[in-house]
Amino acid sequence: MERDGEGGPRQSEQERQKARDDLLAYAFRALAGRALTEAELRTRLLRRTDDPALAAEVLARVQELGYQNDEAVARAEGQRGGVGGFRVRQTLKRRGVAEELIEDTLAARDPEAEREAAVALLERRWTALSRKRDPRASAYAFLARRGFGGSAIWAAIREVGARLGGAAGDVPDAEFELE
């Protein structure tokens, strides 16, 4: 067996091409199941090979073909319904998206649409939340866990409480000005 310059075994060109093809097929299978960020796909590829150059080559090829695009992943996450901007930021950060792209994604979100999403979620859960000891606190916690900001949460609580009644609707607006 031939040795490379560092004393390790050198792969033949055929073996390298086979490894590249196998890794490329794996990348396509991984991307077929879910849109992955560059960082997520790189991590998966590096688990399958000990050759970082090969993983980088496959990643570059997949990106060149348009199968992997962090902007598309960020845009899809930013348009997800039922979650607020804080959840979008957290998810994109965890998935390894660049901070600049996260900021662009959040800037593209409509604050009014976020408030409407919070209202819609709260309306669906209002019956259960209104039976709690402190419905406003429960509603706030519920929406905060979904990643909504304080202004969207309080606006939603005021609107849903006034429309559907219950403890939150009986409280004057002055009590909500905590921001």
N, C-alpha and C positions, 0 to 999 in steps of 0.2 A: 504494500500500500504506500502511496506517495505521501510525503509529509509537506505541510506548508512551511513557511519561513519561521514559524514559532514552534515547530516541533509537533504540532497537532496534525491529525489526518486531514488531507485536502479532499474536498468533494469533487467528483468529476462534474463536468458541465451538465451531463444528463441527470445526475442526482440532484444538482442544484435546481435545474429546470423542473424536475418532478416535485421537489419540495416547494418551489414557488407556485406551481399549479395547484398543489394540494392546499397551500395556505390561501391562495386566491379563492378557491372554491369554498373554503371555510369562511372567508370574509363575506362572500356573497350569501351564504346560508345564514350567517349571523345578522346581516343587514336585512334579509328577507323577513326575519321575525320581528324586528323593531328597528326604528331609525336610531343609529348610534352616533355619539359624538366622536370626534377624532381621538380624544383621550380614551374613551371606552373601547373603541375598536383597536387602538394601539395596544392597550392592556391585554385584550383577548388574543391578539396575534402573538404578543410576546410570551403568552402562556403556552402557545403551540409550537414555538421554535426557540432555539437558543441563539439564533442569528438575528441581532437587531437590525442589521442592514437589510436582510431579507424582509423583515416585518415592515420596515420603512418603505421599501420598494413596493410591496403589495399595497400598503396604505396609500401611497402616492398614485398607484395605478387605479385603485378604486375611486379615489377623489377625481382623478383625471376623467374617468368614465362618467362621473356625476352621481355615483351611488352613495357617496358620503359627503355631507355638507353641513357644517356646524350652523350656518345661517338658517338653513331650512329647519333643523332641529330646534333652534332657538325660537324661530317664528312660530312653529307648531306649538311649542310649550307656552309661548306668550298668548296664543289664541285659545288656549284650553279654557273651557268654561268651568265655573264653580270653584275657582281658586283665585286668590288675590295676588297682587304684585310681590308680596314678601315670599309667598310660596314659590312663585315663578323664579325669583332670584335664587332662593335656596336650592331649588331643583337644578337649575342651570349650573350653579357653582359646584354642586356635588357631582354633576356629570362632566365637569372639566371644561366648561365653555369659558372663553376669554372674557375678562371683566368688561372690556369695551363693547363686546357683542351683547353682554347681559344688559348693560346700560341702554344700548340702542333698542333692545327688545322691550325694556320697561318703558322707555320714552314713547314707543309706538302704541302702548296700551291707553285706551280711553278711560279716564277717571269716571265718567258718567256710566259707561258700560260696566265698570267694576262695581259701582254702587248698585246698579240694576241687578247684577248677578248676586250681590249680597242680599238684596231684597227678595229675590226669587228663592234663594236657599232658605232664608229665614221664614218666608211664607210657608214653605213645605214642612218646616220643623216647628212652626209656631205652636201648634196644639200641644205638643209634648213639652216645649220650653215654657209655655205659660203656666203649666201646672207645678213648676219648680218653686222652691222657696223664694228665690230671687231670679225671676225670669230674665231681667236685663243682664245680670252677671252671666247667666247660663248662655244667653244669646251672644253676648260679647265673646265669651270663651269659645263658643262653637265657631263663630266667624273668624276669630283670631287664629284658631288652629288651621283654618282653611287658607290663611295667609292674607286676609284683608287688613287694611290699615284702619286706624281709629276713626278717621273722618267718614269712611264708607260704612263702617260698622254702626256708628251712632246715627247716621242718616237712615240706615236701614231699620234700626230699632225704632226710631221715631215714626217712620212711615208705616211699618207693619203694625206697630203698637196702636197707632191712631186708626188704622183701617180695620184691623181685626179685633181690637180691644184687648183688655187684659191689663195687668199691672204696669207694663211698660208704656201703654197708651195713656195712662192716668197721670204720668209724671210731667211736670212742666219742662219745656225745652231748656231752661236755665240749668237744670241739673245735668244735662248732657254736655255742656261746654267745658269739658275737662282737657281739651287738647291744647 
